[in-house]
Amino acid sequence: MPTMTVPPGGPADDGPASGSRIVVGIDGSEGSRAALVWALGEAARRGVDLVAVSAFPVDFYWSDAYLLDSRRIDAVRDDTEARARAMVDEARRDPRLGDASGSPGLPVRTIVVGGAPAEHLVQAAEDADLLVVGSRGRSGVRSTLLGSVALHCVTHARCPVVVVHAAPTSLAGAGGRVVVGLDDSEPAREALRAAVAEAGRLGAEVEAVVAYHQPDQWSELYTLSAPPSGETHEHALRRGQQIVAEVLAGSPDGSGAEVRVVAVQGPAGQVLARRAAEASLLVVGSRSRSRLAGMVLGSVALDSVVHSAVPVMVVHPPSAHREPAAASATDGG
């Protein structure tokens, strides 16, 4: 398995990797193990290479004269590399991969970097097909549900990001459901396109969920001066079906795709978490139609990533131009 090491604080690679690939962050935590297994299965289904990025801390080098010895730094780097390689070899044998028969011989490139993992992961995934991370890493606070590395990647990566929680769910076999949150925003439309493509690889059905709330004005006089803020179940369902029809008509992956639209009353984040409880994947757009100007990650996407027990894919619209921000914290992963 090809391996690349990088000096402490250096870039994640000599240059952007070319070709279709999936990038996954690993650090030995249970969350990153689950992410690695999921990424192996996904790369096998897509027929693309997998790049596993592992980071080791460098800040303490400059505060300890003993560790300033380059041989000690090399030893830390080599140990990280050996652990990363062993983790990949172990993940290839995970029974959850099941029928992902391409995973044992799947090309995996391991990159070992020094410094904050979040920044390196975003750089390594600059033009990747997908970035996969665990919900929390080794240094994540136990009481938190989402680590800062996962949050940084979901917020700043240009490609879709899948956050995998350490759950003992089976990844094998075809079928199941891909649940996608739907509204009339461009990020949600892009999420639907991604969900249809992913369902095609999984042999799964797509369930597009429209969350709505009914009009609830205390005074009937309010409706005379302003339009109602909610909608009926029938209206929400028709709106969702119209959006699906428009997206599938203009998408190469949409021909022949079957998408079941459901309308559910309630807050979108809670509705999506419930509908996706036994799904193979939950797909959400980075922002909803009610987004605030300047927001990079909407509350529905954040709520889904934090509270959903299944892997969550966050999709940014192609028009979103974001400058990767430097990671200031290294907990999570």
ABEGO torsion letter per residue (X at the ends): XBBBBBBBGBBABABBBBEBBBBBBBAGBAAAAAAAAAAAAAAAAAGBBBBBBBBBBAAAAAABAAAABAAAAAAAAAAAAAAAAAAAAAAAABAAAEABAAAAABBBBBBBBBEBAAAAAAAAAAABABBBBBABBAABBAABABBAAAAAAAAABABBBBBBBBBABBABEBEEBBBBBBBABAAAAAAAAAAAAAAAAAGBBBBBBBBBBBBBBABAAAAAABBBABBBAAAAAAAAAAAAAAAAAABAAABGBBBBBBBBBEBAAAAAAAAAAABABBBBBABBAABBBGBABBAAAAAAAAABABBBBBBBBAABBBBBBBBABABEX
